[in-house]
Amino acid sequence: MRASIMWRLMMIMMALLASCASLPPSTTRDDELRQQVMATERAFAKTMADRDFAAFKTFIADDAVFFSGTRTLRGKQQVSDAWQRLYATPAVPFSWVPEQVEVLATGNLALSSGPVLDPTGKPIATFMSIWRAESPGVWRIVFDKGNDICNCATPQ
């Protein structure tokens, strides 16, 4: 039930983004695509906050590759199996926020990145995700990698 609501909300967001085509010429196609990916990344992150594992899976491409520590998770099933435990408890283990999005000129691949936050809001890592346009306005994540924040001294 929640997945269908998330899907409808995402479709409404995409329709709103598509309606931006009538904005003044200062809004470019690249800006619109960046906003699509930013909205998709935010909706993806919201699945964690909402504890909605079914919705989480809808954002994963069938051939996705997620880096998880020293392991590489290949395919939607492996990614889903590994991430399911993160959705199993009521407590949210972490959150993430997209800060930067860039889209290839072809409009078919995008990179999003930003901080990963612990439950208190403290930055603990950064993430980088690559999204692929699977149809107009529909983006699925194909690569994902997080990196712990280094608390080491700056080299001299």
N, C-alpha and C positions, 0 to 999 in steps of 0.2 A: 504494500500500500504506500509506504513512504517513498519507495523508489519511483512509483508512478507520479507522485506529487513532485518530487525533485525533477523528474523528466519534464513534466509540464512547466515547471518554473523555468527550467533551462531553455525550453522551447520559446517561452514568452520573452526571456532575456534576449535570445537570438533574434526574435522578431523585432524587438525594440532596437537592437543594434542594426538590423537591416533597414529599419526606417530612418536611420541616421544618414542614409544615402542622399536625402534631400537637404542636408545641411549645406551651408556656404562652402565654396570651393576650398577654403583653408583646411577642411577636413579631408585628408587623403585616404586612399584605399589602405595604405600601410597603417595609418592610425586606427582605422576601423578594425583591421585584422588584429592589431595589438590589443584593442579593447575586447574583442571576442575572446582572445586567449586569456587575457587578464580575468575576464568574467568566468571563463571555464575553470581556470585555476582556483579562483575563489570558491566556486561551487564545489570543486573537488575537495578543497580544504574543509568546507562546511560539512562534508560527510563525516569527518572525524568529530567535529563539534557536536553534530546531531547523533553520533553513534549509529550511523546508517551504512552498514557494510554492503547491503545490496546496491545502494546508490554508488558507493565507492567503486564497485566492480564495473559499473557502466562507463567509467572514464578510462578504463585500461584497454589498450589495443590488444588484440589476440596475440601479436608477436612481440609484446613489450619485454624490455629488459630493465630490471631494477637491480641496483647494486645494494647489497645489504651486508655491511661489514666486509668480511673477506669472501662472502658468497655472492654469486650472480644468480638471480632468479630469472628464468627464461619462460616467457609465455604467461598469458593471463591466469592460467590455473595455478602455476607456481607462485606468482605474485599474490594472488588471492589467498592461497593456502597459508603463506607466510604472514600476511597482514591481518588475517582474520582474528588472531589473538589480540591484536591492538584494539579491536572493536568489541571484544568479549566482555569487558567490564564497564560499569557506568562511569568510572573516572576516565577523563580524557588524558592520555599519557603525554601528548604534545600537540602543538598546532603549527601551522605555517602560513606565511603571508607573502603573496607575490609582490615584489617591489619593482622588478624590471622584466620587460618582455620585448623581444625582438623577433621579427618575422622575416623569413627569406623573401626576396623580391618575387619569387615564384608564387608566394602565398600558400605554400603547402607544408612548410615546417616552421616551427617557432620554438624559441627557448625562453623559459621563465625561470626566475631565480629570486631568492629572498631568504629571510631568516626562518629558522625552526625554533619554536619557543617552548620552554617547559611549562607546566601547569600554572606557574606564578607569572608567566610572561617574560621570563629571562631568556635571552638568546642563548641557545646551546649548540646550534649548528646552522649551516646554510644548505639550501637545496638548489639543484639545477635539474630542470625537467625539459625534455624535448617532446613537443606535441606535433601531431600530424593531422592535417585537415583530411577527414575521411569523406566528407561531402560538404557542400556549402553550409558554413556555420556550425559544423560538428567536428570537434577536435578530440582526439584520443591521445593519451600519453604513451609514448613509445620507449623513452629512456628516462630513468630517474636515478639521481645519485645525491646523497647527502654527505656533508663533510662536517665533522666536529669543529667547533671553534677552537683554535689553538690559543692557549694561554701562555705560550712560551715567550721568552724575551726576544726582542728584535735583534737580529745579528748586527754586530758592530762593523 
